[in-house]
Amino acid sequence: MTWTFTKMQGLGNDFVVVSRSALPEDAPERARALCDRHFGVGADGLVFVLPSEKADVAMRIFNPDGTEAEQCGNAVRCVARYFFERISGEKRELTVETRAGLQRVELEVSKGRVVAVCVDMGRPILQGREIPTAVDRERVVEEPLEVDGARFRFTAVSMGNPHAVVQVEDAPSFPVEEWGPRLETHPLFPRKTNVEFITVRSPREIDMRVWERGVGQTLACGSGACAALVAAVLTGKAEREATVHLLGGDLHIRWDEESDRVFMTGPAEFVFEGEWPGFE
């Protein structure tokens, strides 16, 4: 039997999306096979669109190494568009169930097609142990970190998944592939971490490069962009609403002061559909 899939991307952060009635027991193996860019379809993650008893739709996402992520901002936008155009056809406001909790989504629709997706990413978690980090403080801001003789300072934020935000002089030219994996697996992060290297260009503009846990360097990371803005606000470098510039394009991020919730707006695009013959 073949397996039908849809390839989608949000700012170049690409996913193999499949709609199933239940999560396959061998989901990690399928992720490793399908996400392989030489022997499979190629993607930054395998996303399952599933029924939910708590929300309009559920999402589970597995990294190319077979590990499961708690959530993913770019994938949530893709799932919302997939659900609207392929399943519901009418709901412009919906909730998506993730392992990190329920996420509310609003769709901007023109002529029956989704042109932008706004996701309520929830309240950032700032307490060190809850993120989690090995630093037991209420806020982990500009915390020193040493690895292989190099010294960094990071601000820790969880958006349902852990992030270490490091401010550097020039994010676009920073050697992410050299330092990203070393910080991802540092002992300060008991469940590893996503790593964002950022440069605050102005109070409303941030340049960002990202090393994603279990994936590697990607063109964009939605939850990482949210963490980047939160970290920049905590260090007094940015306002609560800003554009985050990533290799794959821009995300608009707003950290609402009254509700303490972070909102992310950006695109979600279909790439192609196909069939995979490798599973029964």
C-alpha positions in Angstrom: 0.0 0.0 0.0 1.2 3.5 -0.8 1.0 6.4 1.7 -0.4 9.7 0.5 1.4 12.9 1.7 1.4 16.6 1.2 4.6 18.6 1.3 4.2 22.0 2.9 6.5 24.8 4.1 6.5 27.9 6.3 9.3 30.3 5.3 11.3 27.3 4.0 10.8 25.2 7.2 9.4 22.2 5.3 7.2 19.3 6.4 5.8 16.1 5.1 2.1 16.3 6.2 -0.1 13.3 6.4 -3.7 13.0 7.6 -4.4 9.8 9.6 -7.1 8.5 11.9 -4.5 7.5 14.5 -0.8 7.9 15.2 1.2 5.0 13.7 3.2 3.0 16.3 6.3 3.3 14.1 6.1 7.1 13.6 9.7 7.6 14.5 10.9 5.2 11.8 8.6 6.8 9.3 10.0 10.2 10.1 13.6 9.1 9.7 12.7 7.5 6.3 10.5 10.3 4.9 12.5 13.2 6.1 15.8 11.9 4.5 16.7 14.4 1.8 18.6 11.7 -0.3 16.5 8.5 0.1 13.1 10.0 1.1 10.9 12.9 0.4 13.1 15.3 2.4 11.8 17.6 5.2 12.5 19.2 8.5 9.8 17.1 10.1 6.9 14.6 9.6 3.6 16.1 10.7 0.5 14.0 11.5 -2.9 15.6 11.2 -5.1 13.7 13.6 -8.6 13.8 15.1 -8.9 15.5 18.5 -11.4 15.3 21.4 -10.2 18.6 22.8 -9.7 20.8 19.7 -10.7 21.1 16.0 -7.6 19.1 15.0 -4.5 17.5 16.6 -0.9 17.7 15.4 2.0 15.5 16.2 5.5 16.3 14.8 8.6 14.1 14.5 12.0 15.3 13.7 14.3 13.8 11.0 16.2 11.9 13.8 12.9 10.2 14.9 12.5 12.3 18.1 9.2 14.0 18.8 8.9 17.7 19.3 6.4 19.2 21.7 5.2 21.7 19.1 6.4 23.8 16.1 5.1 27.2 15.2 5.7 26.9 11.5 4.1 23.4 11.4 1.0 24.7 13.3 0.5 27.3 10.6 0.8 24.5 7.9 -1.7 22.3 9.8 -4.2 25.1 10.1 -4.1 25.8 6.4 -4.2 22.1 5.6 -7.3 21.7 7.8 -9.1 24.7 6.4 -8.5 23.9 2.7 -8.5 20.1 2.8 -10.8 19.2 5.6 -13.1 21.9 7.1 -13.4 24.4 4.3 -15.0 27.0 6.5 -13.5 27.5 9.9 -11.3 30.6 10.0 -10.8 30.4 13.8 -9.8 27.0 15.2 -7.8 25.3 17.9 -4.9 22.9 17.3 -4.0 20.3 19.9 -0.2 19.8 20.4 1.9 18.1 23.0 2.5 21.5 24.5 -1.2 22.2 24.8 -4.0 23.9 22.7 -3.1 26.6 20.3 -5.7 29.1 18.9 -5.3 30.0 15.3 -6.9 32.7 13.1 -6.7 32.5 9.3 -6.6 35.4 6.9 -8.5 34.1 3.8 -8.8 35.7 0.4 -10.9 34.1 -2.4 -11.1 30.8 -0.5 -7.4 30.5 0.1 -5.3 31.1 3.2 -2.9 34.0 2.8 -1.6 34.3 6.4 -2.0 32.5 9.7 -1.8 34.0 13.2 -1.1 31.6 16.0 -1.6 32.3 19.7 1.6 30.6 20.9 0.7 31.0 24.6 2.6 32.4 27.5 6.4 32.0 27.5 7.8 29.9 30.3 10.7 31.7 32.0 11.4 29.7 35.1 14.7 27.9 34.7 13.8 24.4 35.8 10.5 24.5 33.9 12.1 25.3 30.5 14.0 23.1 31.4 17.6 24.2 32.2 19.9 23.3 35.0 19.8 26.9 36.2 17.3 27.2 39.1 16.2 30.8 38.8 12.9 32.6 38.1 14.4 34.1 34.9 17.5 32.9 33.1 18.7 36.1 31.4 22.1 36.6 29.8 23.4 33.5 31.7 27.1 32.7 31.0 27.9 29.4 29.2 31.3 28.1 28.2 31.8 25.4 25.6 35.1 24.2 24.0 36.9 27.4 25.2 34.3 29.8 23.8 32.1 31.9 26.0 28.4 32.8 25.3 25.5 34.3 27.2 22.0 32.9 26.7 18.5 33.8 27.7 16.3 30.7 28.2 12.6 30.7 27.1 10.2 27.9 26.6 7.3 28.2 24.1 6.2 24.7 25.0 9.6 23.6 23.8 13.0 24.8 25.1 15.0 27.6 23.5 18.4 29.2 24.3 18.6 32.6 22.7 22.2 33.9 22.2 22.8 37.5 21.1 25.7 37.9 18.7 27.2 40.8 16.7 26.1 39.6 13.2 23.5 36.8 13.2 23.4 36.4 9.3 27.1 35.6 9.1 27.4 33.6 12.4 28.8 30.0 12.1 25.6 28.3 13.2 26.6 24.8 12.1 29.8 25.1 14.2 28.2 26.2 17.5 24.6 25.2 17.2 25.1 21.4 17.9 27.5 22.2 20.8 25.0 24.4 22.5 22.1 22.1 21.8 23.7 19.2 23.8 25.3 21.3 26.5 24.8 19.9 30.1 22.9 23.0 31.1 19.9 21.7 28.9 18.7 18.4 30.3 16.3 17.8 27.3 18.7 19.5 24.9 17.5 22.8 23.4 16.8 24.8 20.3 19.4 27.5 19.8 18.6 31.0 18.3 21.5 33.3 17.4 20.1 36.8 17.1 21.1 40.4 16.4 18.7 43.1 17.4 18.8 45.5 14.4 16.4 47.9 16.0 13.7 47.8 18.7 11.3 46.4 16.1 13.6 44.3 13.9 15.6 41.2 14.8 17.9 39.1 12.6 17.8 35.4 13.6 19.5 32.2 12.7 18.4 28.9 14.2 19.8 25.5 15.1 16.8 23.2 15.8 17.0 20.4 18.3 16.9 17.1 16.5 16.9 18.8 13.1 19.9 21.0 12.6 20.0 24.4 10.9 16.7 25.3 9.3 15.5 28.3 7.3 13.0 29.3 9.9 11.6 28.4 13.3 8.3 29.9 14.5 8.6 29.1 18.2 12.2 30.2 18.0 11.2 33.6 16.6 8.8 34.0 19.5 11.5 33.1 22.0 13.9 35.5 20.3 11.5 38.4 20.7 10.8 37.5 24.4 14.6 37.3 25.1 15.2 40.6 23.3 12.5 42.3 25.4 13.9 40.8 28.6 17.3 42.2 27.9 15.9 45.6 27.1 16.8 45.5 23.4 13.4 45.3 21.7 9.8 46.4 21.9 7.0 43.9 22.4 6.1 43.8 18.7 8.7 43.2 16.1 9.6 41.6 12.8 12.0 38.7 13.0 14.1 38.2 9.8 15.0 34.6 9.1 16.8 33.0 6.2 13.4 31.9 4.8 11.6 35.2 5.2 9.9 37.3 7.9 7.6 36.5 10.9 5.6 39.1 12.8 5.8 38.5 16.5 3.9 40.3 19.3 4.2 39.6 23.0 1.0 41.1 24.5 1.7 42.8 27.8 -1.9 42.4 29.2 -2.4 38.7 28.5 1.3 37.7 28.5 0.7 35.7 25.4 2.9 35.6 22.3 1.3 35.9 18.8 3.0 34.8 15.6 1.8 35.7 12.1 3.3 34.3 8.9 2.6 32.2 5.8 2.0 28.5 5.2 2.4 27.1 1.7 1.6 23.9 -0.2 4.5 22.6 -2.2 3.4 19.3 -3.8 1.5 16.1 -3.1 2.8 12.5 -3.6 2.6 8.9 -2.7 5.2 7.0 -0.7 5.4 3.3 -1.4 7.7 2.4 1.5 5.0 1.5 4.2 2.0 -0.7 4.4 
